[in-house]
Amino acid sequence: MTYRVLARKYRPRTFAEVMGQDHIVTALSRALQRDRLAQAYLLVGPRGVGKTSTARILAKSLNCDQGPTLDPCLQCDPCREIELGGNVDVVEIDGASNNGVDDVRGIRDRVHYRPMRDRFKIFIIDEVQRLSGPAFDALLKTLEEPPGHALFLFATTDPHKIPETIVSRCQVFEFRRLREVDIQNKLAQICQAENLEAEAEVLAAVARGCRGGLRDAESMLDQLFAAAEGAPTLDDLEMIAGLARPERWLSLFEAVEQDQPQAILQSVEGFLARGGTERDFVEQGVEAIRDLLHLILLGEDARGVEPAPEWRSRQLALAKAFGRDRLESLLGMLFALEGRMNQAPLAARALLEWTLLRAARLSRLLETGRWLQGLETSVVPEASPSAAAAQVTGSRTPTTSPATGAGRQASPEPAPPSPTPAQKPNLPALLKQVRRHSSTIADLLEDRVIECRFHLGENGPDGLQWLLRPLTAQDREMLEDPMEKRALADLPGSPGPWHFVEDQGPQKPIDPIGDQLRETFGGTEEVP
């Protein structure tokens, strides 16, 4: 088998080919030029951004026949052997499979011997966080005082799992995720070098789906060309890699914004039917929501968010329709969903659908929250322009001034409130509508209702007031749920918000002194 995968074939071989890590390349290059290399380096970052490749390039720069140099020749024996992994003086270890104390003792025994041929004896430990505690302890003394010809290069994706005593003995370099545009340009160069045809939108989707990892993007592109018939398309990408087309996310979140449950469930079904998993859905959905949030906060000039021309206006309109509050809330719901999936993996699909259906009603929940907050702070939420105009029109009456004649109007004066007397609504019809919404609530109301009247506000009737017999804590929580109250208020024939009041029976006279005595001494009141 002679075929080399693209991720290996186009791996960076010199510092000039390292992409998106200019801060690290500059620091290491200056250290080489000034002969100020540290004894150990810790390379930190997500997978596929160049940590191990940078370690190999540094090893080639130090041991090249023309070195130490910033531009290794790549032709001498040390350079070629390091690239192939067969250099006797450059030891590359996988920390996941060689994580025991005996493995580290082997390194400790070899580090004091001088290199057999090259200038430096270099130890590259990938996934160093997988070493055991005793292995780190065995490495500690050697790492603190290594011989002058030894250099340690550690690579990790989880630096928090490495003991502080090890980190403090290393110079730490943090690798960044690569920009989508840089990854797309690199994939285009690979396609040109391999004489492969791929549309720009396909390469852009691959770059977006790999989330900043070049190796993942190259592997995805390799898989795409191996499985697609002819030039790969977005449909091929959906089938092979589970990456949904951009317009599918627009359609889904438009359905969420407009509270269309049927369209939401169909979108989830289509995504899973095309080979994606629930976790893929969450990861890609988070990125799509993030793009919308950047658009609403930064506008059309949002960095890193470049919608295709045919989707630009639609995406901007969707971002404005959601607004910042709903987008941030939706993003938080998706983050919480990931944790729930870890706890109940078999219910992943049900959790996903439930979260999206709840997200579709976020606007009602946020409006209810603002209304409740206004009640707590005695501040009435701002009314809509039409409601405000109606209120002004209804509260001002043109009058004729007796002093100036019939043709002139006096300054408008607010009319005194004239509340309409409370009336009993059509209770059987209301309960019928409630039963269509929730039979549990309908049974509860039928069992506990004493009376139902229009609720009187300052300016007249304001919804319904239900007088109920005493409730359990569970029943009270269900009836006071903001989402349920909003749904009840929106039922056909409902005049507005629903208010629930419990009948407490005859009230006891206020007796603060007696209450304090009973609370202090634990006494009880005897009623004759």
C-alpha positions in Angstrom: 0.0 0.0 0.0 1.8 3.2 -1.2 -1.0 5.8 -0.8 -0.2 8.5 1.8 -3.1 10.3 3.4 -3.3 14.0 2.8 -2.8 14.8 6.5 0.7 13.1 6.4 1.6 14.1 2.9 1.1 17.8 3.5 2.3 18.0 7.0 4.4 21.2 7.6 8.1 20.4 7.3 9.7 23.8 8.1 8.7 26.8 10.3 7.7 28.7 7.2 5.0 26.1 6.5 3.5 26.2 10.0 0.1 28.0 9.6 -1.7 30.2 12.0 0.9 30.0 14.8 3.1 33.0 14.1 3.6 33.9 17.7 5.1 30.4 18.4 7.2 30.3 15.3 8.7 33.8 16.1 9.5 32.9 19.7 11.2 29.6 18.8 13.1 31.2 15.8 14.5 34.0 18.0 15.5 31.5 20.7 17.4 29.5 18.0 19.1 32.5 16.7 20.2 33.7 20.1 21.1 30.3 21.4 18.6 30.6 24.3 16.7 27.4 24.0 15.0 26.1 27.2 15.5 22.6 28.6 11.8 21.7 28.2 8.8 23.0 26.2 5.1 22.3 26.8 3.1 22.7 23.6 -0.6 23.2 24.5 -3.6 23.4 22.1 -6.5 21.5 20.5 -5.9 18.6 18.2 -4.7 19.0 14.7 -3.2 22.6 15.0 0.5 21.7 14.6 1.9 20.8 18.1 3.7 17.6 17.1 4.7 18.9 13.7 6.3 22.0 15.4 8.2 19.7 17.8 9.6 17.7 14.8 10.6 20.9 13.0 12.5 22.1 16.0 14.3 18.8 16.2 15.3 19.0 12.6 16.5 22.6 13.0 18.7 21.5 15.9 20.1 18.3 14.4 20.3 19.2 10.7 23.8 18.8 9.1 23.7 22.5 8.2 22.3 23.5 11.6 21.4 24.7 14.1 19.4 26.6 11.5 15.9 28.1 11.0 15.6 26.3 7.6 16.6 22.6 7.8 17.7 21.2 4.5 15.3 18.2 4.7 17.8 16.2 2.6 20.4 15.1 5.2 20.1 11.8 7.1 19.0 13.5 10.4 16.2 15.4 8.7 14.9 12.5 6.7 15.1 10.1 9.7 13.2 12.6 12.0 10.5 12.9 9.4 10.2 9.1 9.2 10.4 8.6 12.9 13.6 6.5 12.8 16.2 8.8 14.3 18.1 7.2 17.1 18.7 10.5 18.9 15.2 11.8 18.6 12.9 9.7 20.7 9.2 10.1 20.0 6.9 8.6 22.6 3.1 8.3 22.8 2.1 9.1 26.3 -1.2 7.3 26.0 0.4 3.8 25.5 3.7 4.4 27.3 2.5 6.0 30.5 3.9 3.8 33.2 6.7 4.5 35.6 8.9 1.9 33.9 8.7 3.7 30.6 9.8 7.0 32.1 12.6 5.3 34.0 13.8 4.1 30.6 13.9 7.7 29.4 15.7 8.8 32.6 18.4 6.1 32.1 18.9 7.1 28.4 19.0 10.9 28.8 22.4 11.0 30.4 24.1 9.2 27.5 25.4 11.6 24.8 23.8 11.5 21.3 25.2 8.8 19.1 25.5 11.0 16.0 23.5 14.2 16.2 24.0 17.4 18.3 21.1 16.9 20.7 19.2 14.1 22.2 15.5 15.1 22.0 12.6 13.5 23.7 9.1 14.2 22.2 6.2 13.0 24.3 2.8 13.3 22.7 -0.3 13.3 24.9 1.9 13.8 27.9 -1.2 14.3 30.2 -1.8 10.6 29.9 1.3 9.8 32.0 0.5 8.3 35.5 1.3 10.1 38.7 4.3 7.9 39.5 5.6 8.5 35.9 5.5 12.2 36.4 7.3 11.8 39.7 10.0 9.8 38.1 10.4 12.5 35.4 10.5 15.4 37.8 14.2 15.3 38.8 15.4 14.6 35.3 13.4 17.5 34.0 14.7 19.9 36.6 18.4 19.2 35.9 18.8 17.6 32.5 22.2 17.4 30.8 23.1 20.1 28.3 22.6 17.9 25.2 19.0 16.9 26.2 15.8 18.6 25.2 12.2 17.7 26.2 9.2 18.6 24.0 5.8 17.8 25.5 2.5 18.1 23.6 -0.9 18.0 25.2 -4.5 18.9 24.6 -5.4 18.9 28.4 -2.8 21.0 30.3 -4.9 21.0 33.4 -4.2 17.3 33.9 -0.4 17.9 34.1 1.0 18.5 37.6 2.1 22.1 38.4 5.5 20.8 39.3 6.0 19.7 35.7 4.5 22.8 34.1 6.7 25.1 36.2 9.8 23.5 34.7 8.7 24.1 31.1 8.2 27.0 28.8 4.6 26.9 27.8 3.4 27.7 24.2 -0.3 27.8 23.5 -1.4 26.9 20.0 -4.5 28.6 18.6 -7.3 27.2 16.5 -6.8 28.1 12.9 -9.1 30.5 11.0 -11.6 29.1 8.7 -10.3 31.2 5.8 -6.7 29.9 6.3 -7.9 26.3 6.4 -10.0 26.8 3.2 -7.0 28.3 1.4 -4.8 25.3 2.5 -7.4 22.8 1.3 -7.6 24.7 -2.1 -3.8 24.4 -2.4 -4.0 20.6 -1.7 -6.7 20.2 -4.3 -4.6 22.0 -6.9 -1.5 20.0 -6.1 -3.5 16.7 -6.3 -5.3 17.8 -9.5 -8.7 17.4 -7.6 -11.8 19.5 -8.3 -13.9 20.8 -5.4 -16.3 23.7 -5.2 -15.4 26.6 -3.0 -18.6 26.1 -0.9 -17.6 22.5 -0.2 -14.1 23.6 1.0 -15.7 26.3 3.1 -18.1 23.8 4.7 -15.2 21.5 5.5 -13.2 24.3 7.0 -16.2 25.4 9.1 -17.0 21.8 10.3 -13.5 21.0 11.5 -13.6 23.8 14.1 -10.1 25.1 13.7 -8.2 21.8 13.3 -6.2 21.5 10.0 -5.6 17.8 10.4 -9.3 17.1 10.8 -10.0 19.2 7.7 -7.4 17.3 5.6 -8.7 13.9 6.8 -12.3 15.0 6.0 -11.3 16.1 2.6 -9.4 12.8 2.0 -12.5 10.8 3.0 -14.7 13.0 0.8 -12.7 12.4 -2.3 -12.4 8.7 -1.6 -16.2 8.2 -1.3 -17.7 10.8 -3.6 -18.5 10.0 -7.2 -16.8 12.8 -9.2 -16.4 16.2 -7.8 -17.7 16.2 -4.2 -20.8 18.2 -3.4 -22.5 19.5 -0.2 -24.8 16.5 -0.4 -21.8 14.2 -0.3 -20.4 16.1 2.6 -23.7 15.6 4.5 -23.8 11.9 3.8 -20.1 11.2 4.6 -19.2 13.6 7.3 -22.6 14.5 8.8 -22.1 18.2 8.2 -25.4 19.9 7.5 -25.7 22.4 4.7 -25.8 26.1 5.8 -29.4 26.6 4.5 -30.6 23.7 6.7 -29.5 25.5 9.8 -31.3 28.7 8.6 -34.5 26.7 8.0 -34.3 25.1 11.4 -33.7 28.2 13.4 -36.3 30.1 11.4 -38.8 27.4 12.5 -37.5 27.8 16.1 -38.0 31.6 15.9 -41.5 31.2 14.6 -42.5 28.4 16.9 -43.2 25.8 14.3 -42.9 22.5 16.1 -43.6 20.3 13.1 -40.8 21.8 11.1 -38.4 21.5 14.0 -39.0 17.8 14.5 -38.7 17.2 10.7 -35.3 19.0 10.7 -34.0 16.8 13.5 -35.3 13.7 11.7 -33.6 14.8 8.5 -30.3 15.5 10.2 -30.2 12.1 11.9 -31.3 10.3 8.7 -28.4 11.8 6.8 -25.9 10.2 9.2 -25.3 12.8 11.8 -25.5 12.1 15.5 -27.2 14.1 18.3 -23.8 15.3 19.5 -23.0 16.4 15.9 -26.2 18.4 15.9 -25.4 20.2 19.1 -21.8 21.0 18.0 -22.8 22.4 14.6 -25.9 24.1 16.1 -23.8 25.9 18.6 -21.5 27.2 15.8 -24.6 28.4 13.8 -26.1 30.2 16.8 -22.7 31.8 17.5 -22.6 33.2 14.0 -26.1 34.7 14.5 -25.0 36.2 17.8 -21.9 37.7 16.2 -24.1 39.2 13.5 -26.6 40.8 16.0 -23.7 42.2 18.2 -21.2 43.2 15.5 -23.4 43.7 12.4 -22.5 42.8 8.9 -18.8 43.4 9.6 -18.6 40.6 12.2 -15.2 39.0 12.1 -15.1 35.4 11.1 -18.7 35.3 10.0 -18.9 35.6 6.2 -22.3 34.3 5.0 -22.5 33.3 1.3 -24.1 36.0 -0.8 -27.2 34.0 -1.4 -27.8 33.6 2.3 -26.6 36.9 3.6 -29.9 38.8 3.8 -31.7 35.7 5.2 -29.1 35.2 7.9 -29.1 38.9 8.9 -32.9 38.9 9.0 -32.9 35.8 11.2 -30.4 37.3 13.6 -32.5 40.5 14.0 -35.7 38.5 14.5 -34.1 36.5 17.4 -32.4 39.3 19.1 -29.6 39.1 21.6 -31.5 37.8 24.6 -33.1 34.9 22.8 -29.8 33.9 21.1 -27.9 33.9 24.3 -30.6 31.9 26.0 -30.7 29.4 23.1 -26.9 29.1 23.3 -27.1 28.3 27.0 -29.8 25.7 26.4 -27.6 23.9 23.9 -24.6 23.9 26.3 -26.8 22.5 29.0 -28.1 19.9 26.6 -24.6 18.5 26.1 -24.4 17.7 29.8 -27.8 16.1 29.9 -26.8 13.9 27.0 -23.8 12.7 29.0 -26.1 11.7 31.9 -28.8 10.0 29.7 -27.2 8.9 26.4 -30.1 6.6 25.5 -32.5 9.6 25.6 -30.3 11.9 23.5 -32.8 12.3 20.7 -35.7 13.0 23.1 -33.6 15.6 25.0 -32.6 17.3 21.7 -36.2 17.6 20.5 -37.4 18.7 23.9 -34.7 21.4 24.1 -35.6 22.8 20.6 -39.3 22.8 21.3 -38.7 24.7 24.5 -36.4 27.1 22.7 -39.2 27.8 20.3 -41.2 29.3 23.2 -38.3 31.4 24.5 -39.9 34.7 23.5 -43.0 34.0 25.6 -40.8 33.0 28.6 -38.6 36.1 28.3 -41.7 38.3 28.0 -43.2 36.7 31.1 -39.9 37.1 32.9 -39.8 40.8 32.1 -43.4 41.2 33.2 -42.8 39.4 36.5 -39.7 41.5 37.1 -41.7 44.6 36.5 -44.2 43.6 39.1 -41.5 42.9 41.6 -39.9 46.3 41.0 -43.3 48.1 40.6 -42.3 49.1 37.1 -44.8 48.5 34.3 -43.1 47.1 31.2 -43.1 49.5 28.2 -46.2 49.0 26.1 -46.1 48.6 22.3 -46.6 51.7 20.2 -50.2 50.7 19.2 -51.2 49.9 22.8 -49.7 53.2 24.0 -51.5 55.1 21.3 -54.8 53.4 22.2 -54.3 54.2 25.8 -53.6 57.9 25.1 -56.6 58.1 22.8 -58.9 56.5 25.3 -57.7 58.7 28.2 -58.1 62.0 26.6 -61.5 63.6 25.6 -61.9 66.8 23.6 -64.0 69.3 25.5 -65.4 72.6 24.6 -64.2 75.6 26.6 -67.1 77.8 27.7 -64.8 80.8 27.8 -63.5 80.5 24.2 -66.5 79.1 22.4 -67.4 75.9 20.6 -64.6 76.0 18.1 -61.6 75.7 20.5 -60.6 72.8 22.6 -59.3 73.0 26.1 -56.1 71.2 27.2 -56.7 67.4 27.4 -57.4 66.1 30.8 -57.1 62.5 31.8 -60.5 60.9 32.3 -61.2 59.2 35.6 -60.9 55.4 35.6 -64.2 53.7 35.2 -63.8 50.0 35.8 -66.3 47.6 34.4 -68.0 45.5 37.1 -66.7 42.0 37.4 -68.6 39.4 35.5 -68.6 35.6 35.5 -67.1 34.2 32.3 -68.4 31.2 30.5 -66.7 28.6 32.7 -67.7 25.4 30.8 -66.4 26.8 27.5 -63.1 27.8 29.2 -62.6 24.5 30.8 -63.2 22.8 27.5 -60.4 24.9 25.9 -58.1 24.1 28.9 -58.7 20.4 28.5 -57.6 20.6 24.8 -54.3 22.2 26.1 -53.7 20.0 29.2 -56.1 17.5 30.7 -54.1 17.6 34.0 -54.7 21.3 34.5 -58.3 20.9 33.4 -58.9 18.2 36.1 -57.2 20.3 38.7 -59.3 23.4 38.0 -62.6 21.4 37.9 -61.7 19.9 41.2 -60.5 23.0 43.0 -62.4 25.9 41.4 -64.7 27.9 43.6 -65.4 30.9 41.4 -64.0 32.4 38.2 -64.4 36.2 37.5 -62.8 38.8 35.4 -59.8 40.2 37.2 -60.1 44.0 37.8 -57.1 46.1 37.1 -56.7 49.8 37.5 -58.3 50.5 34.2 -60.9 47.7 34.1 -60.9 44.0 33.5 -57.5 42.4 33.2 -57.7 38.7 32.4 -59.3 36.1 34.7 -59.1 35.5 38.4 -59.6 31.9 39.6 -60.5 31.4 43.2 -59.4 27.9 44.2 -59.5 25.7 47.2 -56.1 25.2 48.9 -53.5 23.6 46.6 -50.6 21.2 47.1 -47.1 22.6 46.4 -46.9 20.5 43.2 -50.2 21.8 41.9 -49.3 25.4 42.8 -45.9 25.0 41.0 -47.7 23.7 37.9 -50.3 26.5 37.8 -47.7 29.3 38.4 -45.3 28.0 35.7 -44.7 31.1 33.4 -44.9 29.0 30.3 -48.2 27.4 31.3 -49.7 30.7 32.3 -48.7 32.2 29.0 -50.3 29.3 27.1 -53.5 29.6 29.1 -53.7 33.3 28.4 -53.5 32.6 24.7 -56.3 30.1 24.6 -59.2 30.9 22.3 -61.7 33.0 24.1 -59.4 34.0 26.9 -59.6 37.7 27.8 -56.0 37.9 29.0 -53.6 36.8 31.8 -54.9 34.2 34.3 -54.5 34.8 38.1 -54.9 32.1 40.6 -55.9 32.8 44.2 -56.2 30.2 47.0 -59.1 30.4 49.4 -57.5 30.6 52.8 -60.8 30.5 54.8 -61.4 32.8 57.8 -58.3 34.8 58.7 -56.9 34.8 62.1 -56.5 38.2 63.9 -53.0 39.6 63.7 -51.1 38.9 66.9 -47.4 39.7 66.5 -46.6 39.3 70.2 -48.2 35.9 70.4 -46.6 34.8 67.2 -43.2 35.8 68.5 -43.7 33.9 71.8 -44.9 30.8 70.1 -41.9 30.9 67.7 -39.4 31.5 70.6 -40.7 28.9 73.0 -42.1 26.4 70.6 -45.6 26.7 72.1 -49.0 26.0 70.5 -52.2 28.1 70.7 -55.2 26.5 72.4 -58.4 27.5 70.7 -61.5 27.1 73.0 
